[in-house]
Amino acid sequence: MRLTPAGRRARWTPAIRAAALAAAAVATLLAVASAAHAYPRLHLSSGSARCQDCHLSPAGGGLLDDHGRFEAGDALSRGGDGALLHGAWDPPPWLALGGDLRAAGGLKHRGDEREGLAFPMQAELYVAGRGAGVTVYLAAGLRGGARSPQPPLVERLASREHYVMYQPGARYVRVGRFFPVFGLRTADHTAYVRRYLGFGLLEEPYGVAVGHVGVTWEAHLHAYVPRPVAFLGAGPRARGIAAAYERRLLDETAAVGAHARVATTAEDDVVTAGVTGKRWFADAGLLVQAELDLQRQRFTAVDAARWQLAAHASASQLLTRGLWLGAGLHRWQPDLGLRSSRDAFEVDLQYFPRAHLEVHLLGRASAQGNDLDHPGWLALAQLHYYL
């Protein structure tokens, strides 16, 4: 049977549309960069007690699974189709694809200095092949930056995560480059419990992790070594071991956790221990969470040590479907003996008008050296699109 021109258009339009959307998304995503993780405020509040209920990774972040994509359109956002490319094309069951694109603009103000910001924050593509309990995962994109000039294009290419994971059931083994499961796992890399504890942009180490992700509890153990080439990332090139445990309570409306880490570089040795707590009040639509970390840093060259503290506390209010209002406190004390600290207070508004789209507004006041009378200010607006 021959198809008429109208029949050919009806038959090929979905495929052409999917290819065009994919090409446009790839071209756009390969134009900018940075890193994102899961949203801790969606843990418990969305009805998903485990990060892996919605993500392929046991730590959350990156690629969404089918349930996560359904929730993105059905519960998280104001509406829309959360499937890949808005449902225009369904990849085969063994293949998972995704990506994140973020752009940001804002203003920094400290003392007499003001700085306008407008920059690409993130551009990454994710691909994973799955079968027989095995997942091969790659996240690749371009490094971003808030200031000019930007490095040459070839120097901005980066892959912060790539690993092979075997997970036939609740237990898993993962080998490659990725962060240890540790603390609240906030999406904001500038949060003090990330920034000052070695979980900043492109600081992911190489290692092997084992874990159990069950219904009421999960546990993770991660041994890691420095990245083999310095320009592959940022931050100290440490080797060490990290462990984390979390238990869900009160019909999965609360969670408590503990974590610890030992890390060694050529300059220092660091031992960290911390606790986390989360509570979702369903009737009020309120999530509260906190993290407290105590760290001992010993310098190799001078045989001296200091104690450090990092803390985070926040509350998130679900105003209506797709709209969250949050407030948080940060504290970092690099040396408890000197009683000097960095402190910050922030408020943010997170809006998901449609599946695949997020608008995030953030305001932060921060002070150094206990100088609370003369804080610095940051106002930031983000526009986020995910495939």
N, C-alpha and C positions, 0 to 999 in steps of 0.2 A: 504494500500500500504506500502510495506516495503522499508526503505531507505537503499541504499548501503552505505558502509563506507565513500565514497567520498561525498555522499549526506548528511550524518550526519555531516561531517566536515563543509560543506558549510552552513548547517543550524545553527550549534552551535558556529561557530567561532566568530561572533559579540558579542554574550552574554558572551562567555569565555573571549574575549578581554576586554569587559567592566568591568567584574568582576575583572580581573587581574589588570587593570588600577586603579580601585577603591581601591582595596586592597593595591596596591603599594603606592598610594597617601595617604591613611589613615595612613599606617605604617610610611611613611616619615614625614607626618605632625605632627604626635604624637611624633616626636623625638626632636623638638626644639620650639622657641616662641617669641612673642611680639605683636605689634599692628599697624594697618595701617588704613588710612582713604582715602577719595576720593582725586583725583588730581585736585586742583583748576584751573590749567592751561587748563584743558579740559572743564571747564565751559565756555560757550559762544563759544569758538573756535571750538567745535565739532558739533555745531548746536543744542546742548541741553542746554536750558536756565535754567533748574532746575536740581538739583542733583537727584531728584526722577524720572527724565526721564530715567535714566539708573540703579538706585539702588532701592532696596526695602525700604530703610530707607529715611525719609524726609531730613536727614542731609547728605546723601551720605555715601559712604564707605560700606564695607562688601559685602553682596550678590548683584550680578547683576541680573536684570530682563532680559527677553528675548530680549528687545531692546538693553540693555547694552551689552549683549553677542554678538549680531549681529554687533554692532558698534565696539566692540573690535577686531573683525576679519576683518570687511569690511572697517573701516575708521581709527582706531587708529593704528593698526599694519601693517606690510608689507604684511600680508596675513595670511591664515590659517582659521580654523574653531573655532570661539569663544565659541561654545556651550560647555556644561559640558562634560568633558573627551573627548574633540575634536570631539564631535558628536557621540561617540561610543555607548552612551546610553542616551535615553530621559526619564527623570523621569516623573511621572504622573503630570498633571497640578496643583494639589494641593500641590505638594512638590517642594521645591527649595533647592538645595545643592551647596556648594562651599567651597573654602578654599584658604589660602594664605601661601606660603612658601618663606622665604627670608633668604639668607645667606650673610654675609658681611665680608669684610677684608679691612685693611687699616693701616694708620700710623698717630700717634699723636706726635706733637713736640712742646714743650714749654720750653724756656730757654735751659738748658743743658739736659733736660729729653726728651727721645724718647720712645715711646711705640708702639709696633706692635699689631694690632688687627686682630682677626679672630674668628668669633662667629656666632651662629645661631641668627638671628634677629627676625624672626616671624615664627610661625607654628600654624595655627588656622583652624578649620573646622567650617562651617556655615550650619545651617539647619533651614528651615522655613516651617511651614504648613500654607496654605492659603485657605480661603473659606468664602463666604458671607461677604466680606469686612473685615474679621478678619485675622490677621497675628500673629502667635506665632513664635518667633525668638530666636535662641540661637547661640552664638559664643563662642567656647571653644578651649583651647589649652594649651600650656605650657609657663611659663614665660621664657624669654631669658635673657641673660646677656653677657656683653662684657668681663668680668673678671672671672677668676677661683679663688677658687673652686666654682662650681655651687651648689645651694641648693639641698637637696634630691628631688627625683622625685615627691613625694607626695606634697611637698611644692611648686612645680613649676606649679601644675595644677591651671588653672585660667579660669574664664569666665568674660570677661570685659563687655559683652553685653548680656542681656537676657530680653525680654520684650514681652508684648502683645499689639497689636495695632489694633484699629478699624478705618478704613478709607473707607467709602462707596463712597466717591467722592473727592472733593478738600480738605475737612476738615478731621482732624484726632484727635484721642485721643490715647496716648501711655503711658503705665505704666510698669516700670521695671528699669533696670540699663542701662544707656546710657548717653552720654554727651549732655548738652544743645546745640542747634543750636546757634553758637556764632562765629562771626568773619569770617575769610577766610576759616577756617576748613582745613588748610594745612595738607598734609600727613606726613610732617616731625615733629615728636614730640619734636625735639630739637629747632625748630623755637621759637624765644623769645616770640612771642605772644601766644604760647602754653605753653612752658616750665615754664615761670614765672607767668602765669595767672591761673594756676591750671588745665591745660588740658594736662598733661603729661601721661606717661604710667600708666595704671591701676588706674587712678584717677576718673574714671566714678562714679557718685553718683547714688543713687536710687531716683526715683521720678515719677511724672506724668506730661505729657506735652500735650498741645493742640495746634493746629495750622491750618493754611490755606495755601495750596500750589496751587496757581493759575497760570494762563498763564502769567500775567504781574507782579504779586507781590506775596510775601509770608510773613507770620508772624507766630511767634512761642512764646509760653509762657511755662515756665518750672519751677515747684516748686520741690525742692529736699531735701533729708535728708542724713546724713552720712551713709556709709555702716555699717551694723550691727556688723560685725566682722572685726577687724583691719587688719588681714592678708589677707583679700579678695582683698586688693588693696594697693595703695600707696598715699602719699601726705596727706594734711590736711583733717580731717573729718568734712566737713562743711555742714551747712544747709542754704538754701537760695532760691532765685527766680531769674530767668534770662529771658530776652525777646530779640527778634531779629526781624528786619524787613528788607526786601530787595525788591527793585523795578527794573524791567528791562526797559531799555530805548533804543532809536535809533534802532528800529527793532531788539531788543534782541541782540545787539552788545555791550551793556554797562549795568552796574548794579551799583546801589548805595545802601548802607545799613547802618543801625544803630543798636546798641545793648547795653544792660545794664544789670547789675547784682548786687545783694546785697547778701553777704555771711557772715556767722557768725560761728566761731569756739570757743573753750574754751579759746584761746589765743588772738584772734583779731576779728575785724569787717572790712569787705572790701566792698567798693562801687566802681564799675567799669562802665565806659561808653566809647563807642568807635564808630568809623565809618569805613566803607570799601568802596572801589571803584574799578571797573574793566572796562576795555575797550579793545575790540577785533578789531583790524584793519585787516580786511579780505584781502585786497589787498597786504598788507605787510607781512601777516602771523605772526603778532605780538600781543601778549597779555601783557598788563601792569595792575598791581593790587597793592593795598596798603591797609594797616590797621593801625589805630592810636588809642591807648587806654590810657585813663587817669584814674588813680586809687588812691583812698584814703584808707589808712590802719591805723586803730586805734587799739592800743594795750590795752587790757583790764587791765592788771596788773598795768601799770604805767600811764594810762589815757593820753597817748601821741599819736600823729598822724603824718603821713608823706604822701606826695604825690608822686606817682610813674608814670612812663610812659613806655609804650611798643609800638614799632613801627616796621613795616615791609613794604618794597617796593621791587617789583621784576618785571622783564620783561622776557618773554619767546618767543623765536623765533622758528617757525616751519620751519626747514631747508628743509625737504622733508617728505613724508609720513612715519610716525613711528619714526621720529627723531626730538627731541626738544633740543635747547640750551637755558639755562637760567642763569640769574644773579640776585642776591638779596642782600639787605641790612637789617640788624637787629639792633635794639637798645633796651636796657633795662636800665632804670634809677631807681634803688630801692629807691632813696630818692632825689627828685628834689632840696631840700635845700642844699645838699652837692655837687651838680654838678659832681657827679661821675657816670660813666656808664659802661656798657658792650656793645661793638660794634662788629659787624661781617660783613664781605663781603664774598660772595660765588659765585661760578660758578658751573653749573652742566650740564651734558649731559644725556639725557634720551632716550633710544633706545628700540623700540618694534619690534624685528626682525620677530616674528611670534606671532599669537594669543596665549595667555597664558604665554608669556615669556617677561621679561623686564630686561634690563641691565641699571644700573644707576651709573654714576660716579659723585662724588662730591668733590670739593675742597673748604675749608673755612679757612679764616684768621680771628682771633678774638683777641680782646684786652680788658683788664680790667683796670678800673681806669684811663681812657683816655690815657693810655700808648700805643699810636699808633705806636711808634717806635720799640716796642718789642712784636709783635703779636705772638700768638700761631697758629699752623697750623694743619689742619686735612685734610687728603686725604682718601676717603672712596669709595669702590666699592661694589655695591649690585647686587645680582642675585635674581630675583623674578620670581616665578612660581605661577600661580593661576589656580585652577581647572575650 
